[in-house]
Amino acid sequence: MRSRLTDVARMAGVDVSTASRVLRGESTQRIREETRKRILESARTLDYSPNALAQGLRTSRSRTLGLIVPQLDNPVFSSAIYGAEKSAAKHGYSLLIAHREPGATDAVYHRLSHGNRADGLLVASLDDDGLLREELEATRTPFVLLNRQLPGSRYCVVLDSRAAAAIAVDHLAQMGHKRIAHLAGRPGGFNAGERLAGYRDGLKRHAIPFDPQLVAVAGYTAEGGAAAMRGLLAQKPTAVLGATLVTAAGAMAVLHEAGLQIPRDVSVMGLHDAPVATMLYPTLTTVKMPTDVMGELASDLLIDLLNGGAPQPIAPLPPDGLIARASTGPAPR
């Protein structure tokens, strides 16, 4: 049978209220260190874990966070989920994960915060600012945004995508590439704008004129990357920078179909890194980003808010650096 708090108290030789205070981590009551250790050891021996449901009914807190992502097959979000789960477990919280397609009207934010009683929300979204703000405000639940900003919202944790795109262009330009195409993200999106700005920063740094015909909207899917690459073939780029690893993979498939060799004819890069980059042919050069750290810090920040803290906003997280693989090489002569 599952051990109860009364069992722990009996083994430790204390009353139930003392055992409860120690196991909740309360420090307001003076309890001898010897007694505290005895209670904790009794809880370990009995494999005791608090009844979260009962605690939630008493405190109106479920110790659960909701995490909403727009794609489940994107390595960026799977890595962020890993980081958020690490933080939640460290603080004694559970994590509920929900998928919401961009532009959907399935009330997922309300369902998690009210139906599942999540104390707070971690939100990664590709929705436009107006729709996202309207739905989040309607929940009246604390939230932290992942990898995007929302005007008027103080708390978000973002990656420095602008710096990452500039690093990628530096790498390609240093190998002699001047016709560098960019598979851009969602028009009007925060990250798409940051990546495009970084792409232009890199071009400017190497005195390469910006050519709008070398920029095509790909979104964040392999299908989008493939479609954008087909449209760019006529521009004869010697290198391609995908906004994400997934769009770069879609572009590579089209280049193979067209009979072009990577990197002899066209070099390809993607932003973000994941094991799948080593499974592509040839292996994909990327700029690695701390997506797991982003998820962990966002969860830490949200839990701090839920516990009455006033955390400072977190600065954009810098890239982890270039991961050079076989998909990039010197510009063709």
C-alpha positions as CSV (number, residue, x, y, z in Angstrom):
1,M,0.0,0.0,0.0
2,R,1.1,3.6,-0.6
3,S,2.7,5.2,2.5
4,R,0.9,8.0,4.2
5,L,2.0,11.1,6.0
6,T,0.9,9.5,9.3
7,D,3.3,6.5,8.6
8,V,6.2,8.9,8.2
9,A,5.3,10.8,11.4
10,R,5.0,7.5,13.3
11,M,8.4,6.2,12.1
12,A,10.1,9.5,12.9
13,G,8.5,9.8,16.3
14,V,6.9,13.2,15.6
15,D,3.4,14.5,15.2
16,V,1.8,14.8,11.8
17,S,1.9,18.6,11.6
18,T,5.7,18.6,12.2
19,A,6.3,16.0,9.5
20,S,4.1,17.9,7.1
21,R,6.0,21.2,7.7
22,V,9.4,19.5,7.1
23,L,8.3,17.7,3.9
24,R,6.8,21.0,2.5
25,G,10.1,22.6,3.0
26,E,8.8,25.2,5.5
27,S,11.5,27.2,7.3
28,T,9.3,29.5,9.5
29,Q,9.0,27.0,12.3
30,R,12.0,26.2,14.5
31,I,12.6,22.4,14.1
32,R,15.8,20.7,15.4
33,E,18.1,19.6,12.5
34,E,18.2,16.1,14.0
35,T,14.4,15.9,13.9
36,R,14.4,17.3,10.3
37,K,16.9,14.6,9.2
38,R,14.9,11.9,10.9
39,I,11.7,12.9,9.1
40,L,13.4,13.1,5.7
41,E,15.1,9.7,6.2
42,S,11.7,8.1,7.3
43,A,10.1,9.5,4.1
44,R,12.9,8.0,2.0
45,T,12.6,4.7,3.7
46,L,8.9,4.5,3.2
47,D,9.1,5.8,-0.4
48,Y,6.6,8.5,0.7
49,S,5.5,11.1,-1.9
50,P,3.0,13.9,-1.1
51,N,-0.5,13.6,-2.5
52,A,-0.4,16.4,-5.0
53,L,-4.2,16.3,-5.6
54,A,-5.0,16.8,-1.9
55,Q,-2.4,19.6,-1.6
56,G,-3.9,21.3,-4.7
57,L,-7.4,21.2,-3.2
58,R,-6.1,22.8,0.0
59,T,-4.0,25.5,-1.7
60,S,-5.8,26.0,-5.0
61,R,-2.4,25.2,-6.6
62,S,-1.9,22.1,-8.8
63,R,1.9,22.4,-9.1
64,T,1.5,21.8,-12.8
65,L,2.7,23.9,-15.7
66,G,1.2,23.8,-19.2
67,L,3.6,24.0,-22.2
68,I,2.1,24.8,-25.6
69,V,4.1,24.2,-28.8
70,P,3.1,24.8,-32.5
71,Q,5.0,21.7,-33.8
72,L,5.8,18.4,-32.2
73,D,8.2,17.2,-34.9
74,N,10.5,20.2,-34.8
75,P,13.8,19.6,-32.9
76,V,13.7,23.1,-31.5
77,F,10.5,22.5,-29.5
78,S,11.5,18.9,-28.4
79,S,14.7,20.3,-27.0
80,A,12.8,23.2,-25.2
81,I,10.4,20.6,-23.7
82,Y,13.4,18.7,-22.3
83,G,14.7,21.8,-20.6
84,A,11.3,22.8,-19.2
85,E,10.8,19.3,-17.9
86,K,14.2,19.4,-16.2
87,S,13.3,22.7,-14.4
88,A,9.7,21.5,-13.5
89,A,11.1,18.3,-11.9
90,K,13.7,20.3,-10.0
91,H,11.0,22.5,-8.4
92,G,8.5,19.7,-7.8
93,Y,6.2,20.5,-10.7
94,S,4.6,18.4,-13.4
95,L,4.5,19.4,-17.0
96,L,1.5,19.1,-19.3
97,I,2.3,19.4,-23.0
98,A,-0.2,20.5,-25.6
99,H,0.0,21.0,-29.4
100,R,-1.6,23.9,-31.1
101,E,-1.5,24.6,-34.8
102,P,-0.9,28.2,-35.8
103,G,-4.2,30.0,-36.2
104,A,-6.2,27.3,-34.5
105,T,-9.2,28.1,-32.4
106,D,-9.2,25.1,-30.1
107,A,-9.0,27.1,-26.8
108,V,-6.0,25.1,-25.7
109,Y,-4.8,27.9,-23.4
110,H,-8.1,27.9,-21.5
111,R,-8.3,24.1,-21.3
112,L,-4.8,23.8,-19.7
113,S,-5.3,26.7,-17.3
114,H,-8.9,25.9,-16.3
115,G,-9.7,22.4,-17.3
116,N,-6.4,20.9,-16.3
117,R,-5.8,23.6,-13.6
118,A,-2.2,24.4,-14.7
119,D,-0.8,27.1,-12.4
120,G,1.0,28.8,-15.3
121,L,1.7,28.5,-19.0
122,L,4.9,28.2,-21.1
123,V,3.9,29.3,-24.6
124,A,5.7,28.8,-27.9
125,S,3.4,30.1,-30.6
126,L,3.5,31.0,-34.3
127,D,0.2,33.0,-34.1
128,D,0.1,36.7,-34.8
129,D,0.4,39.1,-31.9
130,G,-3.2,40.1,-31.7
131,L,-4.6,36.6,-31.6
132,L,-2.0,35.4,-29.1
133,R,-2.5,38.4,-26.7
134,E,-6.3,38.0,-26.8
135,E,-6.3,34.3,-25.9
136,L,-3.6,34.6,-23.2
137,E,-5.3,37.5,-21.5
138,A,-8.6,35.6,-21.5
139,T,-7.1,32.8,-19.4
140,R,-6.0,35.3,-16.6
141,T,-3.1,32.9,-15.9
142,P,0.6,33.8,-15.5
143,F,2.6,32.9,-18.6
144,V,6.1,33.1,-20.0
145,L,6.7,33.2,-23.8
146,L,9.3,30.9,-25.4
147,N,11.4,32.2,-28.3
148,R,9.3,35.2,-29.2
149,Q,8.3,38.6,-27.9
150,L,4.9,40.1,-27.5
151,P,4.5,43.8,-27.1
152,G,3.3,44.6,-23.6
153,S,4.3,41.2,-22.2
154,R,7.3,41.5,-19.8
155,Y,8.4,37.9,-19.5
156,C,9.9,35.9,-22.4
157,V,13.0,33.9,-23.1
158,V,14.3,34.2,-26.6
159,L,17.3,33.0,-28.6
160,D,19.6,35.5,-30.3
161,S,18.5,34.5,-33.8
162,R,20.0,37.6,-35.3
163,A,23.5,36.8,-34.1
164,A,23.0,33.2,-35.3
165,A,22.1,34.2,-38.8
166,A,25.1,36.6,-39.0
167,I,27.4,33.7,-37.9
168,A,26.1,31.5,-40.7
169,V,26.6,34.2,-43.3
170,D,30.1,34.9,-42.0
171,H,30.9,31.2,-42.5
172,L,29.6,31.1,-46.1
173,A,31.2,34.5,-47.1
174,Q,34.6,33.4,-45.7
175,M,34.5,30.5,-48.2
176,G,33.9,32.9,-51.1
177,H,30.1,32.7,-51.4
178,K,28.4,35.9,-52.7
179,R,25.1,34.6,-53.9
180,I,23.7,33.4,-50.5
181,A,20.0,32.7,-50.5
182,H,17.8,32.8,-47.4
183,L,14.9,30.6,-46.6
184,A,12.9,32.9,-44.4
185,G,10.5,32.2,-41.6
186,R,6.9,33.4,-41.1
187,P,6.3,36.9,-42.6
188,G,5.9,39.4,-39.8
189,G,7.1,37.0,-37.1
190,F,9.5,38.0,-34.4
191,N,12.1,35.3,-35.2
192,A,11.7,35.6,-38.9
193,G,12.5,39.3,-38.6
194,E,15.5,38.7,-36.4
195,R,17.0,36.1,-38.7
196,L,16.5,38.2,-41.8
197,A,18.2,41.1,-40.0
198,G,21.1,38.9,-39.1
199,Y,21.4,37.6,-42.7
200,R,21.6,41.2,-43.8
201,D,24.1,42.1,-41.1
202,G,26.3,39.3,-42.4
203,L,26.1,40.4,-46.0
204,K,26.9,44.0,-45.0
205,R,29.9,42.9,-43.0
206,H,31.3,41.3,-46.1
207,A,30.3,44.0,-48.5
208,I,27.8,41.7,-50.3
209,P,24.8,43.6,-51.8
210,F,21.4,42.5,-50.5
211,D,19.3,40.9,-53.3
212,P,15.6,40.5,-52.3
213,Q,15.3,37.9,-55.1
214,L,17.5,35.6,-53.0
215,V,15.0,35.6,-50.1
216,A,12.1,33.2,-50.2
217,V,9.5,32.5,-47.5
218,A,9.8,28.9,-46.3
219,G,8.1,29.0,-42.9
220,Y,9.2,26.2,-40.5
221,T,8.5,23.0,-42.3
222,A,10.4,20.7,-44.7
223,E,7.7,21.2,-47.3
224,G,8.0,24.9,-47.0
225,G,11.8,24.7,-47.4
226,A,11.4,22.5,-50.5
227,A,8.9,24.9,-52.1
228,A,11.1,27.9,-51.4
229,M,14.2,26.2,-52.8
230,R,12.4,25.3,-56.0
231,G,11.5,29.0,-56.5
232,L,15.1,30.0,-55.9
233,L,16.8,27.6,-58.3
234,A,16.4,30.1,-61.2
235,Q,18.4,32.6,-59.1
236,K,21.4,30.2,-59.1
237,P,22.5,30.7,-55.5
238,T,25.8,29.2,-54.5
239,A,24.8,28.9,-50.9
240,V,21.5,28.6,-48.9
241,L,20.8,29.5,-45.3
242,G,17.6,27.9,-43.9
243,A,15.8,29.6,-41.0
244,T,15.7,26.3,-39.3
245,L,17.3,22.8,-39.6
246,V,14.0,21.5,-40.9
247,T,13.7,24.0,-43.8
248,A,17.3,23.4,-44.7
249,A,16.6,19.7,-44.9
250,G,13.7,20.4,-47.3
251,A,16.0,22.5,-49.5
252,M,18.6,19.7,-49.6
253,A,16.0,17.3,-51.0
254,V,15.2,19.7,-53.8
255,L,18.8,20.2,-54.7
256,H,19.3,16.4,-54.9
257,E,16.3,16.1,-57.1
258,A,17.7,18.9,-59.4
259,G,21.0,16.9,-59.8
260,L,23.0,19.5,-57.9
261,Q,25.8,18.3,-55.6
262,I,26.1,19.6,-52.1
263,P,28.4,21.4,-51.4
264,R,30.2,21.3,-54.8
265,D,27.4,23.2,-56.5
266,V,25.5,24.7,-53.6
267,S,26.4,24.9,-49.9
268,V,23.5,24.5,-47.4
269,M,23.3,25.6,-43.7
270,G,20.5,25.6,-41.1
271,L,20.0,27.4,-37.8
272,H,19.6,25.2,-34.7
273,D,21.2,21.8,-34.3
274,A,20.0,18.3,-33.5
275,P,21.0,14.7,-34.1
276,V,19.0,14.6,-37.4
277,A,21.6,17.0,-38.8
278,T,24.1,14.2,-38.8
279,M,21.6,11.8,-40.6
280,L,21.2,14.0,-43.7
281,Y,23.4,13.6,-46.7
282,P,25.7,15.3,-46.6
283,T,25.7,16.0,-42.9
284,L,24.4,19.5,-42.3
285,T,26.4,22.5,-41.1
286,T,24.4,24.4,-38.5
287,V,24.6,27.2,-35.9
288,K,23.8,25.6,-32.6
289,M,21.3,27.3,-30.3
290,P,20.7,26.7,-26.5
291,T,17.1,25.6,-27.0
292,D,17.1,23.3,-23.9
293,V,18.5,26.1,-21.8
294,M,15.7,28.4,-23.1
295,G,13.1,25.9,-21.9
296,E,14.7,25.5,-18.5
297,L,15.1,29.2,-17.9
298,A,11.5,29.9,-19.0
299,S,10.2,27.3,-16.6
300,D,12.4,28.7,-13.8
301,L,11.1,32.2,-14.4
302,L,7.5,31.1,-14.5
303,I,7.8,29.2,-11.2
304,D,9.5,32.2,-9.6
305,L,6.5,34.3,-10.7
306,L,4.0,31.7,-9.3
307,N,5.8,31.8,-6.0
308,G,5.4,35.6,-5.7
309,G,8.8,36.6,-7.0
310,A,9.6,39.6,-9.3
311,P,12.3,38.2,-11.6
312,Q,14.2,40.4,-14.0
313,P,13.7,39.9,-17.7
314,I,16.2,37.5,-19.3
315,A,18.4,38.8,-22.1
316,P,18.4,36.9,-25.5
317,L,20.5,33.8,-25.2
318,P,23.6,33.8,-27.5
319,P,24.3,31.0,-30.0
320,D,26.5,28.1,-28.9
321,G,28.5,28.5,-32.1
322,L,29.1,27.1,-35.6
323,I,28.9,23.3,-36.1
324,A,30.8,22.8,-39.4
325,R,29.9,19.6,-41.3
326,A,30.0,18.4,-44.9
327,S,27.2,20.5,-46.4
328,T,29.3,23.6,-46.8
329,G,32.4,24.2,-48.9
330,P,34.2,26.8,-51.1
331,A,32.1,28.7,-53.6
332,P,32.2,27.2,-57.1
333,R,34.6,28.9,-59.5
